[in-house]
Amino acid sequence: MTSSHPVPARAIVLYGRASFDHGQNLKALAASLADLHAARGVPVTVGIAHADLSGPALPAVLAELERAGTTEALVIPSMVPADPSLSAWLPGALSHWAGTQGAGMTVRLAPPVESALDLPAALDRIASGPAERLADVRETDPSLGKPGWSAIPEHGRQVFVCVGARCLHRGADALYQRLREAMKGHRALNAGPRRVMCARTSCLYPCNRGPLLVVQPDAVWYGDLTPERIDRIVHGHLLTDHLSTGDVLHRNPPPEEPAVG
């Protein structure tokens, strides 16, 4: 959204899922929406934000708009089907952002895009179309995955980083990238028996303590993550097995040993 041209006072942010962006291309939708406004002579900035999996996260996009001089932003939830949980938490989360970081910009939350669509009619048009235009799946070579994806790599730990909607809203994507970058320079964490396999996950709960990270099989939970806390987890827990107790949110007790005899 950086440009040498004056930034319009109003912005629209399409708020969708990263998987939707991959399949339907939110960037292309944003460009088309901007063109429609331009054709009517209405200047507007149109951006995108993701609700999960990867950035850019909504707070980061709003902060960038405000720094650029935007005075009003309309957030349009663009998931199809709509995520019903958004109505429960997103208004409050945006109010918190506006009260702590974005006091100079008005943020409005629109109804989800699905509310303006006749989805049953669209589905009916597809289902009622000529079958001969659609290929039989048996014409595609059978496959259940790539060669080599049947074996579990040697590793000692798995780290699960939540990039569900609430954690991503709180900056989880940048923290995940910080984790991978911090591990990159340590050979022991990238191959061999101490290798750490990292995975992004959906909601891990408890959301109020996000962003969240869990280390398995140690059953150690970290919450309220910061870049500094990520560095301590890598250099302490993952490299030297030394846990900083002040950083640990929760640790499951080890399972009871089965009775002998």
C-alpha positions as CSV (number, residue, x, y, z in Angstrom):
1,M,0.0,0.0,0.0
2,T,3.0,2.3,-0.2
3,S,2.8,4.9,-2.9
4,S,4.2,8.3,-3.9
5,H,0.6,9.5,-4.5
6,P,-1.5,11.1,-1.8
7,V,-3.3,8.5,0.3
8,P,-7.1,8.6,0.2
9,A,-8.7,9.5,3.6
10,R,-10.8,6.3,3.4
11,A,-9.7,2.7,3.1
12,I,-11.3,-0.7,2.8
13,V,-9.7,-3.8,4.1
14,L,-10.8,-7.2,2.9
15,Y,-10.4,-9.6,5.8
16,G,-10.2,-13.2,4.6
17,R,-8.6,-16.5,5.3
18,A,-5.2,-17.2,3.9
19,S,-6.5,-20.4,2.2
20,F,-9.2,-18.2,0.6
21,D,-6.5,-15.8,-0.6
22,H,-4.6,-18.8,-2.2
23,G,-7.7,-20.0,-4.0
24,Q,-9.6,-16.9,-4.9
25,N,-6.8,-14.2,-4.7
26,L,-7.9,-11.5,-2.3
27,K,-5.3,-9.2,-3.9
28,A,-7.1,-9.5,-7.3
29,L,-10.4,-8.8,-5.6
30,A,-8.9,-5.8,-3.8
31,A,-7.6,-4.4,-7.1
32,S,-11.0,-4.9,-8.8
33,L,-12.7,-3.1,-6.0
34,A,-10.3,-0.2,-6.2
35,D,-10.9,0.0,-9.9
36,L,-14.7,0.1,-9.4
37,H,-14.3,3.0,-7.0
38,A,-11.9,4.8,-9.3
39,A,-14.4,4.5,-12.2
40,R,-16.9,6.4,-10.0
41,G,-14.3,9.0,-9.1
42,V,-14.2,7.9,-5.5
43,P,-10.6,7.7,-4.1
44,V,-10.1,4.8,-1.8
45,T,-7.3,2.5,-0.6
46,V,-8.1,-1.2,-0.7
47,G,-6.0,-3.6,1.3
48,I,-6.1,-7.1,2.5
49,A,-5.6,-8.8,5.8
50,H,-5.7,-12.5,6.8
51,A,-7.6,-14.0,9.7
52,D,-5.4,-17.0,10.2
53,L,-2.4,-19.0,9.0
54,S,-0.2,-16.1,7.7
55,G,0.1,-12.4,7.5
56,P,-0.6,-9.6,7.0
57,A,-2.7,-9.5,10.2
58,L,-5.5,-7.0,10.5
59,P,-3.8,-4.8,13.2
60,A,-0.7,-4.5,11.2
61,V,-2.6,-3.4,8.1
62,L,-4.7,-0.9,10.1
63,A,-1.5,0.5,11.7
64,E,0.1,0.9,8.3
65,L,-3.0,2.7,7.0
66,E,-3.1,5.1,9.9
67,R,0.6,5.9,9.5
68,A,-0.1,6.7,5.9
69,G,-2.8,9.2,6.8
70,T,-6.0,7.3,6.5
71,T,-8.7,8.7,8.7
72,E,-11.4,6.0,8.2
73,A,-11.1,2.3,7.5
74,L,-13.9,-0.2,6.7
75,V,-13.2,-3.8,7.5
76,I,-15.2,-6.3,5.4
77,P,-15.0,-10.0,6.5
78,S,-14.5,-11.8,3.2
79,M,-14.6,-15.4,4.2
80,V,-17.0,-17.6,2.3
81,P,-18.7,-19.2,4.1
82,A,-18.6,-16.6,6.9
83,D,-16.9,-17.4,10.2
84,P,-19.7,-17.1,12.8
85,S,-17.1,-16.6,15.6
86,L,-16.0,-13.3,14.2
87,S,-19.1,-11.5,15.4
88,A,-18.3,-12.7,18.9
89,W,-14.7,-11.4,19.3
90,L,-13.6,-9.2,16.4
91,P,-15.6,-6.0,17.4
92,G,-14.1,-6.1,20.8
93,A,-10.6,-6.8,19.5
94,L,-10.9,-3.9,17.0
95,S,-12.2,-1.6,19.8
96,H,-9.1,-2.6,21.9
97,W,-6.8,-1.8,19.0
98,A,-8.5,1.5,18.4
99,G,-8.3,2.5,22.0
100,T,-4.6,1.5,22.5
101,Q,-3.0,2.1,19.1
102,G,-5.3,3.7,16.6
103,A,-7.1,6.5,18.3
104,G,-6.6,8.8,15.3
105,M,-8.5,6.6,12.8
106,T,-12.1,5.5,12.7
107,V,-12.5,1.8,12.1
108,R,-15.9,0.4,11.1
109,L,-16.8,-3.3,10.8
110,A,-19.1,-4.3,7.9
111,P,-21.4,-7.3,7.7
112,P,-19.6,-10.4,6.1
113,V,-19.6,-10.4,2.3
114,E,-21.7,-13.6,2.4
115,S,-24.6,-11.5,3.6
116,A,-24.7,-9.7,0.2
117,L,-24.5,-12.9,-1.9
118,D,-27.2,-15.4,-3.0
119,L,-25.0,-18.5,-2.3
120,P,-27.8,-21.1,-2.7
121,A,-28.6,-19.7,-6.2
122,A,-24.9,-19.8,-7.1
123,L,-24.5,-23.4,-6.0
124,D,-27.7,-24.3,-7.9
125,R,-26.3,-22.8,-11.1
126,I,-23.1,-24.9,-10.7
127,A,-25.0,-28.1,-9.8
128,S,-27.5,-27.7,-12.7
129,G,-24.8,-27.0,-15.3
130,P,-23.9,-29.5,-18.1
131,A,-22.1,-32.4,-16.6
132,E,-20.1,-33.0,-19.8
133,R,-18.2,-29.8,-19.2
134,L,-16.7,-31.3,-16.0
135,A,-14.0,-33.9,-16.2
136,D,-14.4,-37.3,-14.5
137,V,-11.8,-37.5,-11.7
138,R,-10.8,-40.9,-13.0
139,E,-9.1,-39.1,-15.9
140,T,-6.5,-37.8,-13.3
141,D,-3.6,-40.0,-12.3
142,P,-4.3,-41.4,-8.8
143,S,-2.1,-40.0,-6.0
144,L,-2.2,-39.7,-2.2
145,G,0.9,-37.6,-1.8
146,K,4.5,-37.0,-2.8
147,P,7.1,-39.8,-2.8
148,G,9.0,-39.8,0.5
149,W,6.1,-38.4,2.5
150,S,5.4,-41.7,4.2
151,A,8.4,-41.6,6.7
152,I,8.6,-39.4,9.8
153,P,11.8,-37.5,9.9
154,E,14.3,-37.9,12.7
155,H,13.5,-35.3,15.4
156,G,13.4,-34.8,19.1
157,R,10.7,-32.2,19.5
158,Q,7.7,-30.5,17.8
159,V,6.8,-26.9,18.3
160,F,3.2,-25.9,17.5
161,V,2.6,-22.2,17.1
162,C,-1.0,-21.0,17.0
163,V,-2.0,-18.9,14.0
164,G,-5.7,-19.1,14.7
165,A,-7.7,-15.9,14.3
166,R,-7.1,-14.4,17.7
167,C,-3.4,-15.3,17.9
168,L,-2.8,-14.0,14.4
169,H,-4.6,-10.8,15.4
170,R,-2.0,-10.4,18.2
171,G,1.0,-10.9,15.9
172,A,1.6,-14.6,15.8
173,D,2.8,-14.7,12.2
174,A,5.7,-12.4,12.9
175,L,6.6,-14.4,16.0
176,Y,6.5,-17.7,14.0
177,Q,9.0,-16.1,11.5
178,R,11.1,-15.0,14.5
179,L,11.1,-18.6,15.8
180,R,12.3,-20.0,12.4
181,E,14.9,-17.3,12.0
182,A,16.2,-17.9,15.6
183,M,16.5,-21.7,14.9
184,K,18.2,-21.3,11.5
185,G,21.7,-20.8,12.8
186,H,21.7,-23.9,15.0
187,R,22.5,-27.1,13.1
188,A,21.4,-29.3,16.0
189,L,17.8,-27.9,15.8
190,N,17.5,-28.5,12.0
191,A,18.8,-32.1,11.6
192,G,19.5,-35.2,13.7
193,P,18.1,-36.4,17.0
194,R,17.6,-32.9,18.5
195,R,15.8,-31.6,15.4
196,V,12.8,-29.4,16.1
197,M,9.9,-29.7,13.7
198,C,7.8,-26.5,13.6
199,A,4.2,-26.4,12.6
200,R,1.5,-23.6,12.5
201,T,-1.8,-24.7,13.9
202,S,-5.3,-23.5,14.3
203,C,-6.7,-22.5,17.7
204,L,-4.8,-24.0,20.6
205,Y,-6.8,-22.3,23.4
206,P,-6.6,-20.4,25.8
207,C,-7.0,-17.4,23.4
208,N,-6.7,-14.7,26.1
209,R,-3.1,-15.7,26.7
210,G,-2.1,-15.7,23.0
211,P,0.0,-15.7,21.0
212,L,0.5,-19.3,22.1
213,L,3.2,-21.9,21.5
214,V,3.4,-25.6,22.7
215,V,6.5,-27.8,22.8
216,Q,6.0,-31.5,22.5
217,P,6.6,-34.1,23.9
218,D,7.6,-31.9,26.8
219,A,4.0,-30.7,27.2
220,V,5.2,-27.2,27.9
221,W,2.9,-24.2,27.0
222,Y,4.1,-20.7,26.4
223,G,1.8,-17.7,26.1
224,D,1.8,-13.9,25.8
225,L,4.7,-14.4,23.3
226,T,7.1,-11.6,22.5
227,P,10.2,-11.7,20.2
228,E,12.4,-11.8,23.4
229,R,10.5,-14.7,24.8
230,I,10.8,-16.6,21.5
231,D,14.6,-16.1,21.7
232,R,14.7,-17.4,25.3
233,I,12.7,-20.5,24.2
234,V,15.1,-21.3,21.4
235,H,18.3,-20.7,23.3
236,G,17.1,-22.1,26.6
237,H,14.5,-24.8,26.2
238,L,15.2,-26.1,22.7
239,L,19.0,-25.8,22.7
240,T,20.0,-26.5,26.3
241,D,16.8,-28.1,27.9
242,H,16.8,-25.2,30.3
243,L,13.3,-23.8,30.9
244,S,12.9,-20.2,32.1
245,T,10.1,-20.8,34.6
246,G,9.0,-17.2,34.3
247,D,8.1,-17.7,30.6
248,V,6.2,-21.0,31.0
249,L,2.5,-20.6,30.9
250,H,1.6,-24.2,31.8
251,R,3.3,-27.6,32.0
252,N,1.4,-30.9,32.0
253,P,2.5,-33.3,34.7
254,P,4.2,-36.4,33.3
255,P,1.9,-39.4,32.9
256,E,1.9,-41.9,35.7
257,E,4.1,-44.9,35.2
258,P,2.1,-48.1,34.9
259,A,2.2,-50.3,38.0
260,V,4.8,-53.0,37.9
261,G,3.8,-56.6,38.8
